[in-house]
Amino acid sequence: MRPSTVQRFMIRRPLGQRPLSLEEVAARCGLHPLLVERFVALGLIDPVEGESKQFPPEATLRLQRAIRLRRDLGLSYNGAALVLDLLDRIEALERRLDQYERKAAFYR
């Protein structure tokens, strides 16, 4: 594994964890439900496929990160959504790179 100076946020959902309602997401983030609906419209979080008002548990972490980006860096919510999407892509690429490095180490 390679050293990294970037803090990684690993979001994993335990098996069998149920989706959260819009009200539960709002309560966990300390937000009004209408604001959570606005974040859905902006694309900050997505509902569970086939459900309009049910969200995966990791949606609360994503919203909390977006709020921190706005508060600490002064980003707009659209900017925060872009940053979070890029961080997700970087995380996925790092996972793939780690897999390739493990495979390469196996063949040495």
Rosetta constraint file for C-alpha pairs under 8 A:
AtomPair CA 1 CA 98 HARMONIC 6.81 0.50
AtomPair CA 1 CA 101 HARMONIC 7.68 0.50
AtomPair CA 8 CA 91 HARMONIC 7.51 0.50
AtomPair CA 11 CA 58 HARMONIC 6.59 0.50
AtomPair CA 12 CA 58 HARMONIC 7.64 0.50
AtomPair CA 13 CA 17 HARMONIC 6.80 0.50
AtomPair CA 13 CA 57 HARMONIC 7.18 0.50
AtomPair CA 13 CA 58 HARMONIC 7.14 0.50
AtomPair CA 17 CA 57 HARMONIC 7.71 0.50
AtomPair CA 18 CA 56 HARMONIC 7.50 0.50
AtomPair CA 18 CA 57 HARMONIC 7.57 0.50
AtomPair CA 19 CA 48 HARMONIC 7.34 0.50
AtomPair CA 19 CA 54 HARMONIC 5.72 0.50
AtomPair CA 19 CA 55 HARMONIC 5.19 0.50
AtomPair CA 19 CA 56 HARMONIC 4.79 0.50
AtomPair CA 19 CA 57 HARMONIC 6.01 0.50
AtomPair CA 20 CA 24 HARMONIC 5.81 0.50
AtomPair CA 20 CA 25 HARMONIC 6.30 0.50
AtomPair CA 20 CA 54 HARMONIC 5.38 0.50
AtomPair CA 20 CA 55 HARMONIC 5.02 0.50
AtomPair CA 20 CA 56 HARMONIC 6.17 0.50
AtomPair CA 20 CA 57 HARMONIC 6.12 0.50
AtomPair CA 21 CA 25 HARMONIC 6.32 0.50
AtomPair CA 21 CA 53 HARMONIC 5.86 0.50
AtomPair CA 21 CA 54 HARMONIC 4.69 0.50
AtomPair CA 21 CA 55 HARMONIC 6.24 0.50
AtomPair CA 22 CA 26 HARMONIC 6.18 0.50
AtomPair CA 22 CA 33 HARMONIC 6.45 0.50
AtomPair CA 22 CA 36 HARMONIC 7.17 0.50
AtomPair CA 22 CA 37 HARMONIC 7.82 0.50
AtomPair CA 22 CA 53 HARMONIC 5.52 0.50
AtomPair CA 22 CA 54 HARMONIC 6.21 0.50
AtomPair CA 22 CA 55 HARMONIC 7.00 0.50
AtomPair CA 23 CA 27 HARMONIC 6.09 0.50
AtomPair CA 23 CA 33 HARMONIC 5.79 0.50
AtomPair CA 24 CA 28 HARMONIC 6.10 0.50
AtomPair CA 25 CA 29 HARMONIC 6.23 0.50
AtomPair CA 25 CA 36 HARMONIC 7.71 0.50
AtomPair CA 25 CA 55 HARMONIC 7.63 0.50
AtomPair CA 25 CA 57 HARMONIC 7.99 0.50
AtomPair CA 25 CA 59 HARMONIC 7.45 0.50
AtomPair CA 25 CA 60 HARMONIC 5.83 0.50
AtomPair CA 26 CA 30 HARMONIC 5.86 0.50
AtomPair CA 26 CA 31 HARMONIC 4.75 0.50
AtomPair CA 26 CA 32 HARMONIC 5.77 0.50
AtomPair CA 26 CA 33 HARMONIC 5.28 0.50
AtomPair CA 26 CA 36 HARMONIC 6.21 0.50
AtomPair CA 27 CA 31 HARMONIC 6.20 0.50
AtomPair CA 27 CA 32 HARMONIC 7.60 0.50
AtomPair CA 28 CA 60 HARMONIC 6.79 0.50
AtomPair CA 29 CA 60 HARMONIC 6.28 0.50
AtomPair CA 29 CA 63 HARMONIC 7.26 0.50
AtomPair CA 29 CA 64 HARMONIC 6.43 0.50
AtomPair CA 31 CA 35 HARMONIC 6.58 0.50
AtomPair CA 31 CA 36 HARMONIC 6.95 0.50
AtomPair CA 32 CA 36 HARMONIC 6.66 0.50
AtomPair CA 33 CA 37 HARMONIC 6.32 0.50
AtomPair CA 34 CA 38 HARMONIC 6.32 0.50
AtomPair CA 35 CA 39 HARMONIC 6.31 0.50
AtomPair CA 36 CA 40 HARMONIC 6.33 0.50
AtomPair CA 37 CA 41 HARMONIC 6.35 0.50
AtomPair CA 38 CA 42 HARMONIC 6.26 0.50
AtomPair CA 39 CA 43 HARMONIC 6.19 0.50
AtomPair CA 39 CA 44 HARMONIC 5.30 0.50
AtomPair CA 39 CA 45 HARMONIC 6.51 0.50
AtomPair CA 40 CA 44 HARMONIC 5.79 0.50
AtomPair CA 40 CA 45 HARMONIC 5.23 0.50
AtomPair CA 40 CA 46 HARMONIC 6.03 0.50
AtomPair CA 40 CA 47 HARMONIC 7.72 0.50
AtomPair CA 42 CA 77 HARMONIC 7.72 0.50
AtomPair CA 42 CA 78 HARMONIC 6.80 0.50
AtomPair CA 42 CA 81 HARMONIC 7.99 0.50
AtomPair CA 43 CA 81 HARMONIC 7.02 0.50
AtomPair CA 44 CA 62 HARMONIC 7.56 0.50
AtomPair CA 44 CA 63 HARMONIC 7.06 0.50
AtomPair CA 44 CA 66 HARMONIC 7.79 0.50
AtomPair CA 44 CA 77 HARMONIC 7.78 0.50
AtomPair CA 44 CA 78 HARMONIC 7.88 0.50
AtomPair CA 44 CA 80 HARMONIC 7.99 0.50
AtomPair CA 44 CA 81 HARMONIC 5.25 0.50
AtomPair CA 45 CA 59 HARMONIC 5.93 0.50
AtomPair CA 45 CA 62 HARMONIC 7.18 0.50
AtomPair CA 45 CA 63 HARMONIC 7.24 0.50
AtomPair CA 46 CA 55 HARMONIC 6.87 0.50
AtomPair CA 46 CA 59 HARMONIC 7.67 0.50
AtomPair CA 47 CA 51 HARMONIC 6.31 0.50
AtomPair CA 47 CA 52 HARMONIC 5.87 0.50
AtomPair CA 47 CA 53 HARMONIC 6.32 0.50
AtomPair CA 47 CA 54 HARMONIC 5.47 0.50
AtomPair CA 47 CA 55 HARMONIC 4.55 0.50
AtomPair CA 47 CA 56 HARMONIC 7.02 0.50
AtomPair CA 48 CA 52 HARMONIC 7.22 0.50
AtomPair CA 48 CA 53 HARMONIC 7.93 0.50
AtomPair CA 48 CA 54 HARMONIC 5.64 0.50
AtomPair CA 48 CA 55 HARMONIC 5.11 0.50
AtomPair CA 48 CA 56 HARMONIC 6.15 0.50
AtomPair CA 55 CA 59 HARMONIC 6.40 0.50
AtomPair CA 57 CA 61 HARMONIC 7.86 0.50
AtomPair CA 58 CA 62 HARMONIC 6.44 0.50
AtomPair CA 59 CA 63 HARMONIC 6.18 0.50
AtomPair CA 60 CA 64 HARMONIC 6.15 0.50
AtomPair CA 61 CA 65 HARMONIC 6.18 0.50
AtomPair CA 62 CA 66 HARMONIC 6.23 0.50
AtomPair CA 62 CA 84 HARMONIC 7.62 0.50
AtomPair CA 63 CA 67 HARMONIC 6.16 0.50
AtomPair CA 64 CA 68 HARMONIC 6.25 0.50
AtomPair CA 65 CA 69 HARMONIC 6.18 0.50
AtomPair CA 65 CA 84 HARMONIC 7.99 0.50
AtomPair CA 66 CA 70 HARMONIC 6.28 0.50
AtomPair CA 66 CA 77 HARMONIC 6.85 0.50
AtomPair CA 66 CA 80 HARMONIC 5.33 0.50
AtomPair CA 66 CA 81 HARMONIC 6.92 0.50
AtomPair CA 66 CA 84 HARMONIC 7.41 0.50
AtomPair CA 67 CA 71 HARMONIC 6.06 0.50
AtomPair CA 67 CA 77 HARMONIC 7.94 0.50
AtomPair CA 68 CA 72 HARMONIC 5.63 0.50
AtomPair CA 68 CA 73 HARMONIC 7.72 0.50
AtomPair CA 69 CA 73 HARMONIC 5.30 0.50
AtomPair CA 69 CA 74 HARMONIC 6.69 0.50
AtomPair CA 69 CA 75 HARMONIC 6.03 0.50
AtomPair CA 69 CA 80 HARMONIC 6.05 0.50
AtomPair CA 70 CA 74 HARMONIC 4.59 0.50
AtomPair CA 70 CA 75 HARMONIC 4.51 0.50
AtomPair CA 70 CA 76 HARMONIC 5.98 0.50
AtomPair CA 70 CA 77 HARMONIC 6.66 0.50
AtomPair CA 70 CA 80 HARMONIC 6.79 0.50
AtomPair CA 71 CA 75 HARMONIC 7.58 0.50
AtomPair CA 75 CA 79 HARMONIC 5.57 0.50
AtomPair CA 75 CA 80 HARMONIC 5.97 0.50
AtomPair CA 76 CA 80 HARMONIC 6.15 0.50
AtomPair CA 77 CA 81 HARMONIC 6.10 0.50
AtomPair CA 78 CA 82 HARMONIC 6.39 0.50
AtomPair CA 79 CA 83 HARMONIC 6.24 0.50
AtomPair CA 80 CA 84 HARMONIC 6.08 0.50
AtomPair CA 81 CA 85 HARMONIC 6.12 0.50
AtomPair CA 82 CA 86 HARMONIC 6.19 0.50
AtomPair CA 83 CA 87 HARMONIC 6.12 0.50
AtomPair CA 84 CA 88 HARMONIC 6.15 0.50
AtomPair CA 85 CA 89 HARMONIC 6.30 0.50
AtomPair CA 86 CA 90 HARMONIC 6.15 0.50
AtomPair CA 87 CA 91 HARMONIC 6.11 0.50
AtomPair CA 88 CA 92 HARMONIC 6.25 0.50
AtomPair CA 89 CA 93 HARMONIC 6.18 0.50
AtomPair CA 90 CA 94 HARMONIC 6.09 0.50
AtomPair CA 91 CA 95 HARMONIC 6.24 0.50
AtomPair CA 92 CA 96 HARMONIC 6.35 0.50
AtomPair CA 93 CA 97 HARMONIC 6.12 0.50
AtomPair CA 94 CA 98 HARMONIC 6.11 0.50
AtomPair CA 95 CA 99 HARMONIC 6.29 0.50
AtomPair CA 96 CA 100 HARMONIC 6.28 0.50
AtomPair CA 97 CA 101 HARMONIC 6.12 0.50
AtomPair CA 98 CA 102 HARMONIC 6.17 0.50
AtomPair CA 99 CA 103 HARMONIC 6.24 0.50
AtomPair CA 100 CA 104 HARMONIC 6.07 0.50
AtomPair CA 101 CA 105 HARMONIC 6.08 0.50
AtomPair CA 102 CA 106 HARMONIC 6.24 0.50
AtomPair CA 103 CA 107 HARMONIC 6.66 0.50
AtomPair CA 104 CA 108 HARMONIC 6.59 0.50
